[in-house]
Amino acid sequence: MTFTSEESRFLKELNIFLNEIRSAERFLYAELTILQVAENKKKTLDALNSNGIFWKTILGALQHATFITLGRIFDGKHGKYKLETLIAYVEKNPSIFSKEIFRQRWIRERGEDSLLPIYIETVYDPRPTDYRALRRFVEGMKTDYENLYRLIRHQFGHKFLIEEKEINAHFNKVNIRKLEKFCVALDGIYHSLWNAFHNGRGPFIPLPRRRYSTKNFIAKPLKKDDAQQANAQFVRDAKGTLKLLTDGFDLKLGRDRRFIGNLSGRKRI
């Protein structure tokens, strides 16, 4: 499909934002799934502890990457990755979400087919209040980032100047549920803008309710709608990897027991 220069620029900014938020979600939910499954299943914990230094390295890298990525979304020096760059462009180019421009995109892609008059009646035409609501929501998220996560991101980014115990002290104060909801809300902004542009859906805010809890994803089977969420997919993939690790460890342990007996004295991570 052919887009106008304004539409192409918007889609470019939107895709940059998508790549960043999906990275943050992938790092966060992989780390939390490893920790949660290890807490729930002793066999998995034993499998991780069999190569504990390696898995500590993996967990540390995932934790580090989560906050560095959030920093790019909110603190990027040159604006390339910043959420602010995307929202400012949306505010300066509101016409790309209008009902008339949506109609023109439809015609460029499909022609004036019989469905257009019916569908166009369902298209949401954003008003100035919708853009103000989006701005308020994003400003609220920026405030949360600055109050809750910016210091941790700064410490990770300048770790050679800061003692490990100082970083850990700040990280231990993080409310995991709030961090999960924060990342899912960022993902929700992407979906809201994508649906407004491609499907004519609105308003931008409030965002639809979505599941966010790693613990809940692990405890309860995924529903059809849940499986479409990126965070649910990341949890599922991490669980699958841990199952393979645990099953392989069980096989190795069974072979080793024939020669050295039961292992004991294993330390937790």
N, C-alpha and C positions, 0 to 999 in steps of 0.2 A: 504494500500500500504506500502511496505517496503522501507524505506529510508536508505541511508548510514549515518554513524555517523556525517559527515560534514553537510549533508542535514538536519538531525534532529536537530542539534545545530542551524542552520540558522533559521529553522521554529520556534524553541523555542524563539529565540531572536526576531523574527518578531512578534510573538503573544504577547510577553511582550510589545513591542512597540505599537501594535494595542490596547491593553487594556488601556494603558496610554493615547494615543491620543483620543480614543473614550470617555474616562472619561472627558478629558478637553473639548471636543466638547459638550458633554452632559451638563456639568455644564454651559458653556458659553451660549449655545443656549437656554437653559431653562430660564436662567436669562434674556437674551435679549428679548425673546418672551414675558415673563411676562411684562416687562417694555414697550415694543412696543404696545402690545394689550391694556394695561391699558391707554396708551397715546391716542390710537385711539378710545377707547370705554369707555364712561363715566360710563355705567352700570358695566363694569368689574372693573373700578377703584373704584366705590362705594362698590362693593363686596369685593375687597381687603381691602379697608379702614375700612370695618365693623369689621375686625380682623387685624388691621394694624400692631400691634406689632409682630404677628405671621409671617406675610408676609415680614416684614422688616428682621426678623430673617432668613427666607428662602432665600431672595435675598442676604443677607450678607454672608450666608454660601456658596451659589453658586459662588459668586464672589471670596471668599476666596479659595474655592476648585479649581477653574480654575487656579489660579496662583501657588498654591502649586503643582498641577499636572504638569504644565509646568516646574516648578523647578525640579521635579523628572526626566523629560525627558532630561533636559540639565545640571543639577547640581548634580545628584545622586552621593553620596560620594563613594559608592562601585561599581558603574557601572552597577548595576543590571537593572536599568530602563533607563539608558541613551541611547539616540539616537546614541551617539558616539560608544557605544559598538556594536551596530548592524552594523553600517557603517564600522567600523574597521574589523569586521568579514567578511563582504562582500569583502572588499579589499584584505584580506588575503586568501580568498577562491574563487577566480573568476571562477574557473573551474565549480562550481555548476551551473553557468548560461550558460555554453558553449553549443553549438549545439550538440556535441557528448554526453555530459552528459544528456542533455534533451532527446536524442534518447534512451539512456539506461534506463532512468526513464519510458519512454513510454513503452518500451518492458517489463519492470518489472511489469507494471500495466496492459497492454492490450495485450502483445505479439506482434509479428511482423505482424500486420494486414495490409490490403491493403491501409489504409489511411496514414500510416506512411511515405512512400516516398513522398507523396504529401504534407503533413503537414510540414515535416521537411524542405522543401524548403522555407517555410514562417517564419521559426524560426530565430529570430535575434541573432547573435553571437556577444556579446559585445566585444569591443576593449578597449585597455588601456585608450583611450581618453574618453570613456564612464564613466569609474570609476573616472577619474579626474574631469569630469563634475559633477558627483554626489557629490564628495567631495567638490567642490567649492560651490555648491548649499547649502549643509548642513552647511558649514562654514559661508556662508552668513546668514543663518537662525540663527546660533548661535550668530553671531554679532548683529543681530536684537534683539534677546532675551536679550542679555547683555545690550544693549543700551536702550531698551524700557520697558522691563518687569522684569528684574532681581531684581531691587531695590524694586519693589512692592512685589514680591514674598518674598524677604528677610524681608520686614517689616511685612507681614502677618505671616511669620514663627517666628518672634520675637516680636510679638505685645505687649507683656507685658513690653517691653522696650521703646515703641514708642507711642506717643500720637495719638489718633484717627484722629485728624484734619490733622496731617502730612501725614498719609496714604491717607486720602481723597484728599489732595492736589495733590499728585502724581497720584492717580487713575484718577482724573478728567482731567488729561493731556493725558490720553490714547486715541488714535484714534481707535474707535470701528471697523471701516471698516478694518483697518490694522490688528487688532487683529483677526477678523473673517477670513481674507485672510491667516493670519499666521497659524491658526489652520487647515484650509482646505489644506494648502500646506503640513503640516505634515501628514495629512491623505493621500494626494496624493503620498507622498514618500512610504507609506505602499503599496498602490495599485500598484505603479510602480514596486516595488520589488516582490510583489506577482504575478503580471502578467508575469514578466520576468521569474520567477521560474516555475510557473505552466503552462503557456501558451506560453512561448518562445517569449514574446513580448518585444519590445525595440524601441529606447534606453531608458535608465532610465530618462534622462532629455532631453528636457523640459517636464514638467508635463502637462497633458491635462487640458484645461480650465474647471473650475467647478464653479457652483453658490455658493456664500458664504454669501450673504446679508440676514440677518434675516428679515429686512424690506421688501425686495423683495419677499421672500418666503411667507410672510403674505399677501402682496398685490396682488400677482399673483398666480393663481392655479398652482399646481405642474404638470409638464409634466412627462411622463412615466420615462424618464431617471433621472429626478430630484428626483423622489420618491425612487430611489435606493441609493441616497446619505444619509449617516448617519445624517448629519446636518439637512437635510430636514425632516427626520423622527423625529428628536428631536423637531423641530419646530412644526410639525403636532401634536405630542403627547401633547406638552405643550398647544397648542391652544385648543385641545379637552378638556383638563382638565379645562382650564379657562372657556370654554363654559359651562361645567357642573356646575362650581362654580357660574357663572353669572346667569344661568337659575334657580339654586336653590335659589340664593339670590332674584331673581325676585319673586319667589313663596312665600318666607318668607316675603318679603316686602309687597306683596299684602295682606297676612294674617294680618300683623301688622297694615296696614293702616286702617283696619276695626275697630281697637281699639284705636290707638294712632295718626292717621293722618299721613301726610307726614313728613318724617325725614328731618332735615335741619342742616346746620352748620357742615357738614362733612368735615374733613381735608384731604388734599392729603398726600400721602406718601412722 
